[in-house]
Amino acid sequence: MSNRDGLVLVTPSRAKYDWKPEELWLRSAVFDSDGRVASLGWPKFFNLGENADDSARLERALEAGEEVWLTEKMDGSLCIRSVIGGSVIFRTRGTTDGGAHGPAMRACAAANYPQLLDPAFAPEGSLLFEFTSPRFRIVLPYTEPDLTFLGAVSHVDASLSHRDEVEAIAREGGLKLVEERELPRDIGQMAEVIRDLEGSEGIVARCAGGQTMVKVKAASYLAAHAILFAFSPRRVAELCLEHDIRDEQAFRAKVRELAGGYDFELEEEVLGHFRSSMVERERIDTLLSSVSEWVAANRHLDRKSFALAARDHAGPDLPLYFSVLDGRPEKAREYLEKRLPDKIAAERDGRDFGPVEA
């Protein structure tokens, strides 16, 4: 839970896996200062076979010939569009303002779906989109930033809009609606077809008037996601530190070792992470060199005078100066390198990263 600008964001911990039915709608909920619901994302929904009740409900709906809406599961970030205090916000599941995605999502809306910027348009609930962009690529590539309309959720009772309501909102707002898929009605055959899909994350199946959602992911996507997760910006930084890799060829060799062979697209994708890591390590080298020079020039000062002079010169990096002064430059480097993966991950997410701390 976090509090910002009078808004309280409720999200689950990363370790949460046991969900009670009454908790599902709290996967991403924003409350205003009066405790009223101001913004909602999707409720927690599960993979086929993960939640027995939902999977059984979907199977019964398919067998009974009930309406089941099968839509593309896109590989982007959830964009939650809400109207709070008369202003339109675009946020992600873990933010109240969208973080680094916020300005990009708003710009995409302004360029393609200007109705979304009007606070008089659909203010009573949250509109849910998939934001895809080459800048924020996860696994699948997208050439242009876009917002694909997925559905809507009520702030009154957290219910999801029926397909007819979703389509009506899309028409009224000139929105791009998520693509529908035609698949077998037998749940086993349907799952088999989905898992064999190429170039797709998978499918979301909606039944019970849109209130039950079940996802099925393609096998090729799961494999690609597993590999790319193993080479996330944070993990690449950690690998380079663990194995003291500073050379591109050495990094390529490590990628091939871990990936079980040569994969051109994978290497090109993660080389950017490697280069970002190298830029940060060069900054560390430059900073430590500067610190060492300053300490050498001021080593004659007594400790109190050194502390006063260093505080003015070092700012938040003061602990580094004392580590070097005390003959422990390796501790200064450890301070910085320990924080390097977090710093790279924070910059990728568009978050600020604080000063060095002892």
N, C-alpha and C positions, 0 to 999 in steps of 0.2 A: 504494500500500500504506500502511496506517495501523495504529498500535498503540494500543490503549486497554483499560485494565483487564485486561491480560494476554491480550487477544484481538487477533489480527492479521487485519485485513480486506484482502483482495486484490481489486482491481477494475481494469479497464483504463483507460488514459488516454482522454480525450475524442477524441483524434486517431486512435485505433486503428481500423483498418478491415480489415486483412489478418489473418484468423484461421486458425491451424493447427488441425486436428482435436483435437489433444491439449490445446489451450488453451481450448476452448469452455466447459468446466465451471468455469473460473476467472473467469467474468463477475462473480460475487459470491460469494466464498468466505471463511469465517471459520475461522481455526485457533486452537486453544487453546495454552496455554503449553508443552504437550508436542508441538506440531506436528501434532496430530490434527484432522481436519475436525470442526468444531463446528456449522457452519451453511452451507447452500448455497441459492442462488437458482436460477432457470432457467439452463441453459447458454445461451450465445449461440445464437439461432436467427434465420433470415433471411426476408426477403420473397420471395415467389414470383418466380423468375427471378434473384435475387441470388446464390444459391449453386446452381450447376448440378447438383451431385450430389443435394442434398436435393430440389430441384424435380423432378428426374428420378425419384427414388425415390417421391415422392408421385404423380406421373403414372402410374407403373407399378402402384402399389397401387390407384389408382382404376380403371385399365383391367382389372386382374386380379380385381376384385371383392373385394379384401381389405378388412379393416375399416379405415375411415378415420373418425376422430372429429372432427367439425366443430363447434367451439364458438365462442361469441361472444367477440370481443376487446373487453374493457371498457376504458373510458377513465379509469383511476385509477392508483394507485401499487401496485407489487408489495409485498405484505406477506409477509414470511418469518417463519414461526413455528417456533422451534427450542427445544429443551431443552438448556441449557448448565449444567453443574455442579448439576443438580437444580432449576434455575429456568427458567421459561418466559420467553423473550424474543420480542418482536415488533420486527422491524427492516425497514428498506427496503434496496434494493439497495446504496446507498452508505453505509450506517451499520451500526454494531453495536448501536444502541439505538433506532433509529427516528426520531431527531431530534424535530422537532415532531410528526411523525405517530405516534410511539410511544405516548404517552399516549392519543391518540384511538383508535388501533387496539386497545389493551388495553381501553379503556372499551367499545368496540363489541363486543368478544369477551365481556366480562363481562355485558353486557346481553342479548346474543342467542345466544352460543355458549359458555356457561360451561365446557364440557368442555375447551376449548382452554387454560384456565388450569391444568388438572391436569397436572403434569409426568409423570404415569404414562401419559398418553394420547399415543400415537404418538411416543415419545422417540427412536426409532432413526434418524429422518431429519428433513428439514424439510418442513413443510406450506406450500404456496404459495397465496396468496389475492390477489384484486384488492380493494384498499381504495378505495372510492368515497365521496366526501363533498362536500356543498356547500361546506364550508370549504376544501377542497383541490381545487377544480375545475380541470380542465385545459382541455377544450373542451366535452364533453358535460355537461349539467346532471344532477345527482342530488339528489333531495329530502331523503334521509336518509343518514347514514353507514351503511355496510354492508361486510361481508367476504364475498366470493364465492369459494368453494373451487374452485381450478383444477387442482391436482395435488400430487404429492409427489416428493421426490428423496431417494435413499439417501445416507447419509454414508459408506457402505462403498465403493461403486464409482461414485457419482455418476449411477447409472441412474435413469430416470424411471419412476414407477409406471404400470402398465398401467391401462386404463380400468376394468376390474373392480375393481382394488385401490383406485382413486380413489373409485369409487362405494361400496365397502365402508366406507372411512374416513368418507365423508360420512354414511352411515347410522348408523355407530357414534357419531359425534360430534354428530349432529343438525345438520350443516352445510348451508348453502345451496350447491348445486352449480351450476357454470356452465351456462348455457343451451346446449342443442344445436341445431344448424340442419340442416335437410334441404336439400341442394343437388344440382345435376346432377353426375353422375359424370365427365362430360367436363371436363377441366381448363380448357379455354378457356371453355366455357359457365359453369362454376363461377366463374371469375375475373370474368367479365362481370357475373354476377348480384351478386357481392359488391361490385364497384366501383359498382354502381348503388344500393346500400343507402343509406337515409336514416336519420338518428338512430342510427347505429352506427359504431363505429370500424372494424369489419371482422370477419374470421374467422381463427381459428387452426386449421389442419388438422394432425392427428396421425396418423402411420402407423408401421409397423414396430414394433408393440407399444408405441407411445407414445414411442419413442426419437427419432423424427424429427418435428420441428415446422416448419411453414411458415406464415407469416402473409400475409394479403392484406387491404389496407386499402381502405375505401370512398373514392371520389373526393371526395365532399362533406366527409368528415372531413379528408382531406388538405388541401383548400382552406381549411377553417375553421382548422385547426391552423397553417397557414402564416401566415394573417392575424394570429391571436392571438399567435404567436411574435414577429411583427414589432412587437407592442405588449405585450411582456412588462413586468413591473414595472421591470426594469433598463433596457429600451429606452425606456420612457416617461420615466424619469428623465433618460436621456441626451438624448432629444429636447427636453425642457423646458430643459435646460441649454444645448444647442447653439443653440436658437432663442430663448432667454430668454423662454419662455412661462410666464406667471404667471396668466393669465386663462383661465377655463373656455371661453369662447367661442372664444378664439384656439386653445386646445387642440383643441376640436371641429373647427375649420376645418383644422387640421393633420392630424387623423385622416382627415377626408374627402378631403383632398388625397392622402394616402398610400394610402388604401384604394380610391381611384378612385370615390368617391361616398358617398352617405349610407347608413349601416347602423345603424339604431337599436340593435339588440342589441349590436353591436360597441362602439358609443360608450358604452353603459351599462356594459358589462363593463370597459372600460379607464378609465373615469372614476375608479374607485376607485384605480387605480394613479396617476393624475394627482393626486388629492387627497393620497395618501400622500407623493408627491414634494413637493407644496406644503407639507405639514406639516414635512418635513425642511428645506426651504429656509427656512421661517420660523424654525426652530430655529437655522439657521446665522446668519440676520440677527440674532436675539436674542443669540446667543453673541458675535458680532463686535461688537455694540453694547456689550455688557458688557465685553469685552476693551478696547475703545477708551476707555471711561470709566475703567477701572482704570489703564490706561497713562497717560492724561492726568493722573490724580491722583498718579501716582508717577514721572513723567518726571524730576523733580528729583534722583532717586537716581542715584548712580554705577552703572555697569553691573554690578559685582559685587553691590552691595546690591540692585539691581533684580532680578537673577537669583535671589537668595536669597528675596526677598519674593514674586516671581512664582511660584517653585516651590511654595511653600506654598499660594498662592491658585489656581494654574492646574492643578496636577496634570498629567495627560497632555497637556493643551492648551498646554504651555509654548511650543512653537515659534510659536504664533499671537501670543503677547505680544511676542516679539522682532521678528516681522515688522511688527507695528503700530508698535512703538518705533522701528524703522529706517525708518519712512515707506513701508512696502510692504504696506498693508492688502489690496491685490489678491492678494498671494501667500498671505496667510492665507485668503482666500476660496477661492483655487485649491486649497489643501490640502484644505479641507472638501468642495468641490464635486466634486473628482476622486474622492473616496471615496464620494460620495452613492449612485451606482448600486449599488456593491458592498454598501453598508450596507442599502439597501432589499431587495436580493436575499437577503442573509443573514437579515434579519428575516423575510422570507417563508418561508425554509427552516427557521426556528427555530434559527439558529446565532447565537452570540455574535459581536460585531464589536468589534475592538480599538480602542484609543485613536488619536488623531491622531498621525501621525508626520511628521517633516520629510522 
